[in-house]
Amino acid sequence: MKIAIATKDFTEVSGHAGQTRQWLLYDLSEHQSNRLLPPPRRIDLEKDQVLHVFEDDGPHPLDGVDIVVATSAGDGFIRHMKKRGTEVLLTGDSDPAVAITRILAGEALPDPRFDITTTLCKIRDLFSRY
């Protein structure tokens, strides 16, 4: 399983996942529950790779990700990721390590705090190509 966490400067879970450029990618395909988490790979997307503008016309650094974690995401982004075979989880956790630990433990993530950008994304998504 691969989990990508949208971040601000690779340190804090970020909102507005469709515009996020910095991601932590945890490849857990060989992870065992009694072991420490493998270190995440840092992915810094180019401007044309940001998921709100990416045309899905070639390979992408987040291809094959099973779960995306962010503090906010619009409906269009969620639909787009579902088409890519990826589930989107929203969380109020700001620490990526805490969020991934909760996911692996099967715990519910805390609800995200109110974010005005989510409301703006919902309006934008009315006109989205996704």
ROTOR-845627 format. One record per residue (C-alpha): x, y, z; residue number from 1. Coordinates in nm, 4 decimals. Example, Ala and Ser with C-alpha at 12.3 -4.5 7.8 and 13.67 -1.06 7.14 Angstrom:
+----------+----------+----------+------+
:        X :        Y :        Z : resi :
+----------+----------+----------+------+
:   1.2300 :  -0.4500 :   0.7800 :    1 :
:   1.3670 :  -0.1060 :   0.7140 :    2 :
+----------+----------+----------+------+
//
This chain:
+----------+----------+----------+------+
:        X :        Y :        Z : resi :
+----------+----------+----------+------+
:   0.0000 :   0.0000 :   0.0000 :    1 :
:   0.1190 :   0.3517 :  -0.0796 :    2 :
:   0.0012 :   0.6562 :   0.1149 :    3 :
:   0.0755 :   1.0117 :   0.0012 :    4 :
:   0.0387 :   1.2996 :   0.2447 :    5 :
:  -0.0052 :   1.6542 :   0.1146 :    6 :
:   0.2311 :   1.8799 :   0.3086 :    7 :
:   0.3517 :   2.2323 :   0.3675 :    8 :
:   0.7315 :   2.2229 :   0.3468 :    9 :
:   0.7261 :   1.8449 :   0.4130 :   10 :
:   0.6494 :   1.9097 :   0.7815 :   11 :
:   0.2755 :   1.9779 :   0.8217 :   12 :
:  -0.0322 :   1.8195 :   0.6632 :   13 :
:  -0.1582 :   2.0630 :   0.4031 :   14 :
:  -0.5001 :   2.1624 :   0.2852 :   15 :
:  -0.6067 :   2.2245 :  -0.0726 :   16 :
:  -0.4642 :   1.8930 :  -0.1902 :   17 :
:  -0.5202 :   1.9709 :  -0.5580 :   18 :
:  -0.2743 :   2.2616 :  -0.5387 :   19 :
:  -0.0149 :   2.0923 :  -0.3165 :   20 :
:   0.3343 :   2.0541 :  -0.4594 :   21 :
:   0.5130 :   1.8895 :  -0.1663 :   22 :
:   0.4163 :   1.5356 :  -0.0739 :   23 :
:   0.5436 :   1.2652 :   0.1581 :   24 :
:   0.5066 :   0.9219 :   0.0003 :   25 :
:   0.5042 :   0.6211 :   0.2309 :   26 :
:   0.5548 :   0.2919 :   0.0487 :   27 :
:   0.4195 :   0.0346 :   0.2910 :   28 :
:   0.4109 :  -0.2608 :   0.0524 :   29 :
:   0.6693 :  -0.4496 :   0.2606 :   30 :
:   0.5947 :  -0.2898 :   0.5987 :   31 :
:   0.5219 :  -0.5161 :   0.8938 :   32 :
:   0.3114 :  -0.3898 :   1.1829 :   33 :
:   0.5768 :  -0.4722 :   1.4437 :   34 :
:   0.8407 :  -0.2563 :   1.2699 :   35 :
:   0.9109 :   0.1141 :   1.2516 :   36 :
:   0.7635 :   0.3013 :   0.9567 :   37 :
:   0.9966 :   0.3320 :   0.6611 :   38 :
:   1.1060 :   0.6886 :   0.5962 :   39 :
:   0.8843 :   0.8643 :   0.3433 :   40 :
:   1.0077 :   0.9713 :   0.0033 :   41 :
:   0.9792 :   1.3458 :  -0.0563 :   42 :
:   0.8050 :   1.4397 :  -0.3780 :   43 :
:   0.8213 :   1.7993 :  -0.4971 :   44 :
:   0.5871 :   1.8331 :  -0.7945 :   45 :
:   0.6612 :   2.0618 :  -1.0874 :   46 :
:   0.3933 :   2.3245 :  -1.1604 :   47 :
:   0.2488 :   2.1179 :  -1.4463 :   48 :
:   0.2290 :   1.8101 :  -1.2201 :   49 :
:   0.0026 :   1.9748 :  -0.9611 :   50 :
:  -0.3079 :   1.7592 :  -0.9640 :   51 :
:  -0.5511 :   2.0455 :  -1.0341 :   52 :
:  -0.3794 :   2.1080 :  -1.3683 :   53 :
:  -0.2269 :   1.7692 :  -1.4539 :   54 :
:  -0.3794 :   1.6382 :  -1.7766 :   55 :
:  -0.3472 :   1.2644 :  -1.6917 :   56 :
:  -0.1671 :   1.2279 :  -2.0235 :   57 :
:   0.1464 :   1.0588 :  -1.8949 :   58 :
:   0.3144 :   0.9175 :  -1.5878 :   59 :
:   0.2869 :   1.1104 :  -1.2616 :   60 :
:   0.5014 :   1.0865 :  -0.9446 :   61 :
:   0.1902 :   0.9946 :  -0.7428 :   62 :
:   0.0808 :   0.7124 :  -0.9738 :   63 :
:  -0.0097 :   0.3960 :  -0.7840 :   64 :
:  -0.0956 :   0.5734 :  -0.4587 :   65 :
:  -0.3773 :   0.4006 :  -0.2711 :   66 :
:  -0.4575 :   0.6776 :  -0.0215 :   67 :
:  -0.4073 :   1.0543 :  -0.0231 :   68 :
:  -0.4240 :   1.2415 :   0.3082 :   69 :
:  -0.4851 :   1.6168 :   0.3371 :   70 :
:  -0.6654 :   1.8635 :   0.5604 :   71 :
:  -0.8945 :   1.9761 :   0.2771 :   72 :
:  -0.9857 :   1.8808 :  -0.0771 :   73 :
:  -1.2640 :   1.9804 :  -0.3120 :   74 :
:  -1.5191 :   1.7390 :  -0.4568 :   75 :
:  -1.3561 :   1.7650 :  -0.8002 :   76 :
:  -1.0215 :   1.6578 :  -0.6572 :   77 :
:  -1.1845 :   1.3672 :  -0.4742 :   78 :
:  -1.3592 :   1.2535 :  -0.7956 :   79 :
:  -1.0362 :   1.2929 :  -0.9936 :   80 :
:  -0.8417 :   1.0823 :  -0.7457 :   81 :
:  -1.1148 :   0.8168 :  -0.7384 :   82 :
:  -1.0791 :   0.7847 :  -1.1179 :   83 :
:  -0.7071 :   0.7335 :  -1.0557 :   84 :
:  -0.7897 :   0.4540 :  -0.8066 :   85 :
:  -0.6992 :   0.6600 :  -0.5008 :   86 :
:  -0.9050 :   0.7182 :  -0.1859 :   87 :
:  -0.8878 :   1.0644 :  -0.0280 :   88 :
:  -0.8885 :   1.0942 :   0.3514 :   89 :
:  -0.9251 :   1.4306 :   0.5225 :   90 :
:  -0.7853 :   1.4931 :   0.8670 :   91 :
:  -0.7522 :   1.7571 :   1.1349 :   92 :
:  -0.4091 :   1.6179 :   1.2236 :   93 :
:  -0.1297 :   1.8561 :   1.1329 :   94 :
:   0.1535 :   1.6080 :   1.1923 :   95 :
:   0.2006 :   1.3632 :   0.9008 :   96 :
:   0.3486 :   1.0966 :   1.1310 :   97 :
:   0.0436 :   1.1095 :   1.3588 :   98 :
:  -0.1938 :   1.0832 :   1.0624 :   99 :
:  -0.0206 :   0.7818 :   0.9111 :  100 :
:   0.0088 :   0.6120 :   1.2502 :  101 :
:  -0.3689 :   0.6493 :   1.3005 :  102 :
:  -0.4399 :   0.5097 :   0.9541 :  103 :
:  -0.2196 :   0.2053 :   1.0108 :  104 :
:  -0.3778 :   0.1471 :   1.3525 :  105 :
:  -0.7238 :   0.1533 :   1.1917 :  106 :
:  -0.8219 :   0.4599 :   1.3933 :  107 :
:  -1.0537 :   0.7280 :   1.2640 :  108 :
:  -0.8842 :   1.0506 :   1.1660 :  109 :
:  -1.0039 :   1.3639 :   1.3452 :  110 :
:  -1.2308 :   1.5854 :   1.1381 :  111 :
:  -1.0569 :   1.8696 :   0.9598 :  112 :
:  -1.1049 :   2.2191 :   1.0893 :  113 :
:  -1.3102 :   2.4662 :   0.8877 :  114 :
:  -1.1120 :   2.5918 :   0.5905 :  115 :
:  -1.2491 :   2.8667 :   0.3653 :  116 :
:  -1.0477 :   2.7273 :   0.0734 :  117 :
:  -1.2630 :   2.4132 :   0.0816 :  118 :
:  -1.5719 :   2.6272 :   0.0253 :  119 :
:  -1.3969 :   2.8077 :  -0.2589 :  120 :
:  -1.2954 :   2.4716 :  -0.4061 :  121 :
:  -1.6568 :   2.3546 :  -0.3994 :  122 :
:  -1.7561 :   2.6582 :  -0.6048 :  123 :
:  -1.4645 :   2.6057 :  -0.8439 :  124 :
:  -1.5541 :   2.2353 :  -0.8736 :  125 :
:  -1.8914 :   2.3271 :  -1.0209 :  126 :
:  -1.6952 :   2.4190 :  -1.3345 :  127 :
:  -1.4248 :   2.1514 :  -1.3039 :  128 :
:  -1.3402 :   1.9108 :  -1.5834 :  129 :
:  -1.3497 :   1.6268 :  -1.3295 :  130 :
+----------+----------+----------+------+
//
